[in-house]
Amino acid sequence: MAGYARFAEIAALAGDPARASMLHALMDGRALTAGELAHVAGITPQTASGHLAQMVSSHLLHAQHQGRHRYFRIATPQIAHMIESIMQVASGPEVLRVAPVTGPRDVALRTARTCYNHLAGRLGVALADALVREGNVELDCDAGLVTENGIRLFERLGIDTARLASRRGTSARVLCRPCLDWSERRAHLAGAVGSALCARSFEAGWIARVAGTRAVAVTPQGYRVLCETIGVRADALRKPDFA
């Protein structure tokens, strides 16, 4: 009976139109604020907060505090699969919805910028994706580590992870963490390795600052290093937006 009760609880939560709209909006992998989700669902922020609290309590969503904001994302791949299956069953004439606009409106800042001392924007997220995909870094919601393969990669890039670790009195593998990107709402790479990679990119001329802003531009040499050495996919770095 407990299983049936849980089934009914999840079905009721996902079946509410406002909550369904918010779950649908989160299926692109980004994390969104309560205000952004309220806009998507066409409800007040106060009402959205109540819905979100229910979905977090029932483990449909994961809430993450960063800075002044609280961000929400789909809690697990299993939840995402459930929502996708419901969407497939319910497929029919699509109701067009305006996707929430997140982060800075300036195209250069959205494309590539510094976030304190590491790389952010579409560039930062594509870089983190490549490092994870190639088995060089492991990231979850709150923490990360550099693998043995990653230590060797960073050495080829001119980054001494053992030296970074000795400064912090920790293992060379525990040197990175995810940072939720302001515009992409997915993780870019922070921590000691994220900072060192950003500094090394400036030093080696792989990226250059855009005067008067936090935006950066990827140079032709940097484009080659990102794609050929680190494994960033070329379609993630559409060249006209960068070099």
C-alpha atoms as one frame of an Amber mdcrd trajectory, in Angstrom:
protein
   0.000   0.000   0.000   2.883   2.369   0.732   4.038   1.936  -2.870   0.575
   2.890  -4.179   0.504   5.957  -1.937   3.878   7.091  -3.247   2.731   6.457
  -6.824  -0.375   8.570  -6.246   1.675  11.346  -4.627   4.076  11.588  -7.569
   1.260  11.412 -10.115  -0.633  14.196  -8.340   2.435  16.413  -8.138   3.339
  15.966 -11.799  -0.284  16.252 -12.883  -0.900  19.796 -11.668  -0.726  22.185
 -14.686   1.531  24.739 -12.982   3.910  22.110 -11.632   3.882  20.309 -14.985
   4.903  23.565 -16.691   7.812  24.001 -14.287   8.974  20.406 -14.709   8.763
  20.801 -18.481  10.877  23.981 -18.341  13.579  22.180 -16.332  13.898  19.355
 -18.853  16.524  21.251 -20.864  19.019  20.557 -18.070  19.293  24.091 -16.730
  18.636  25.145 -13.159  16.100  27.972 -12.758  15.006  30.247  -9.948  11.526
  30.312  -8.401  10.832  33.618 -10.166  11.783  32.220 -13.560   9.681  29.118
 -13.000   6.756  31.240 -11.816   6.946  33.183 -15.095   6.963  29.955 -17.113
   3.940  28.607 -15.223   2.040  31.919 -15.279   1.646  32.061 -11.496   2.840
  34.351  -8.710   6.279  33.797  -7.126   4.585  33.008  -3.807   2.448  30.286
  -5.400   5.480  28.937  -7.252   7.447  28.728  -4.001   4.747  26.523  -2.492
   4.739  24.200  -5.517   8.529  24.020  -5.526   8.685  23.202  -1.819   6.350
  20.258  -2.427   8.423  18.965  -5.326  11.683  19.290  -3.383  10.131  17.529
  -0.382   9.002  14.696  -2.654  12.448  14.480  -4.297  11.247  15.444  -7.761
  13.504  18.500  -7.679  16.830  19.367  -6.113  17.326  22.864  -4.677  20.746
  24.502  -4.641  21.739  27.752  -2.935  24.350  29.841  -4.704  24.992  33.444
  -3.777  21.725  35.280  -3.219  19.661  32.825  -5.227  18.125  29.387  -4.873
  18.093  27.319  -8.029  15.984  24.276  -8.865  16.737  21.359 -11.162  15.380
  17.869 -11.884  16.552  15.724  -8.958  17.670  12.546 -10.730  17.946  11.008
 -14.200  15.096   8.674 -13.226  12.802  11.647 -12.636  13.831  13.106 -15.999
  13.073   9.785 -17.710   9.637   9.708 -16.065   8.835  13.233 -17.252  10.115
  12.472 -20.748   7.923   9.349 -20.908   4.856  11.343 -19.881   5.707  13.944
 -22.523   5.925  11.226 -25.166   2.560   9.757 -24.172   1.008  13.213 -24.164
   2.643  14.277 -27.431   0.390  16.075 -29.833   0.078  19.597 -31.163   2.749
  21.553 -29.275   1.835  24.555 -27.170   4.592  27.071 -27.813   6.113  28.487
 -24.649   8.652  31.258 -24.323  11.811  29.850 -22.758  12.983  31.829 -19.716
  15.868  34.183 -20.470  18.678  33.750 -17.955  21.866  35.615 -17.225  23.319
  38.679 -18.944  21.749  40.007 -22.130  25.129  40.907 -23.598  25.986  38.220
 -26.167  29.727  38.381 -25.462  29.178  37.817 -21.735  26.830  34.915 -22.385
  29.345  33.372 -24.776  32.511  33.480 -22.662  33.446  35.399 -19.523  35.295
  35.091 -16.248  33.374  34.155 -13.104  35.629  35.510 -10.338  38.769  33.561
 -11.285  37.462  30.813 -13.568  35.811  30.545 -16.982  32.059  30.799 -17.396
  29.362  31.218 -20.009  28.907  28.821 -22.906  32.686  28.404 -23.063  32.974
  27.440 -19.391  30.128  24.936 -19.562  31.443  23.366 -22.792  34.860  23.036
 -21.159  33.407  21.328 -18.073  31.319  19.027 -20.278  34.424  17.980 -22.226
  36.485  17.311 -19.092  33.710  15.132 -17.644  32.970  13.345 -20.924  36.645
  12.482 -21.479  37.012  11.121 -17.942  39.343  13.851 -16.701  37.049  15.310
 -14.061  34.083  13.969 -12.082  31.404  16.416 -10.946  28.177  16.032  -9.010
  25.823  18.661  -7.611  28.142  19.811  -4.822  31.658  18.480  -5.348  34.191
  17.284  -7.864  37.530  15.574  -8.299  40.279  15.314 -10.870  40.938  11.780
 -12.075  44.364  10.268 -12.760  43.750  10.894 -16.473  42.865  14.475 -15.618
  46.084  14.991 -13.666  48.047  13.892 -16.749  45.981  16.142 -19.031  46.513
  19.197 -16.845  50.241  18.465 -16.741  50.275  18.543 -20.577  48.484  21.880
 -20.406  51.121  23.247 -18.032  49.133  22.968 -14.796  50.855  21.262 -11.849
  48.026  19.738  -9.812  50.415  18.363  -7.180  51.661  21.890  -6.517  48.092
  23.173  -6.277  47.288  20.409  -3.799  50.340  21.126  -1.641  49.206  24.727
  -1.236  45.886  23.517   0.153  47.071  20.493   2.105  44.816  18.126   0.183
  44.917  15.349  -2.396  45.806  16.344  -5.951  42.538  14.751  -7.007  40.284
  16.927  -4.827  40.903  20.234  -6.529  37.747  21.180  -8.354  34.076  21.787
  -7.797  31.067  22.655  -9.950  29.829  26.230 -10.104  26.337  26.822 -11.434
  26.659  29.074 -14.471  24.612  32.283 -14.339  23.546  32.221 -17.987  23.739
  28.547 -18.971  22.386  27.273 -15.614  24.602  24.230 -15.881  27.928  23.612
 -14.179  31.217  25.142 -15.188  34.502  24.252 -13.493  35.575  26.110 -10.343
  38.004  25.383  -7.533  41.797  25.387  -7.721  41.924  23.642 -11.092  39.260
  25.907 -12.591  41.228  28.939 -11.435  44.531  27.535 -12.708  43.022  26.645
 -16.086  41.678  30.176 -16.481  45.039  31.726 -15.533  46.924  29.349 -17.842
  44.561  30.180 -20.719  45.365  33.889 -20.380  49.081  33.224 -19.934  49.327
  30.949 -22.993  47.248  33.256 -25.178  44.366  30.823 -25.598  41.915  33.516
 -24.523  42.049  37.313 -24.399  40.104  39.855 -22.394  37.525  42.035 -24.084
  38.311  45.594 -22.986  36.014  47.105 -20.378  34.094  43.901 -19.595  34.382
  40.432 -18.043  33.901  38.891 -21.486  36.766  36.947 -23.046  37.464  35.875
 -26.625  39.002  32.571 -27.645  41.992  32.929 -29.978  42.616  30.607 -32.960
  45.342  28.870 -30.927  42.962  28.514 -27.991  40.291  27.094 -30.247  42.709
  24.346 -31.323  43.753  23.559 -27.738  40.162  23.426 -26.515  38.988  21.137
 -29.305  42.049  18.979 -30.027  43.664  18.643 -26.586  40.800  19.014 -24.109
  38.077  17.540 -26.318  35.578  20.403 -26.429  33.171  19.688 -29.268  33.463
  22.102 -32.157  29.693  22.606 -32.303  29.790  23.842 -28.700  32.217  26.576
 -29.769  30.716  28.027 -32.886  33.734  29.842 -34.172  32.051  33.131 -35.179
  31.024  33.661 -31.545  34.539  33.213 -30.260  37.714  33.922 -32.243
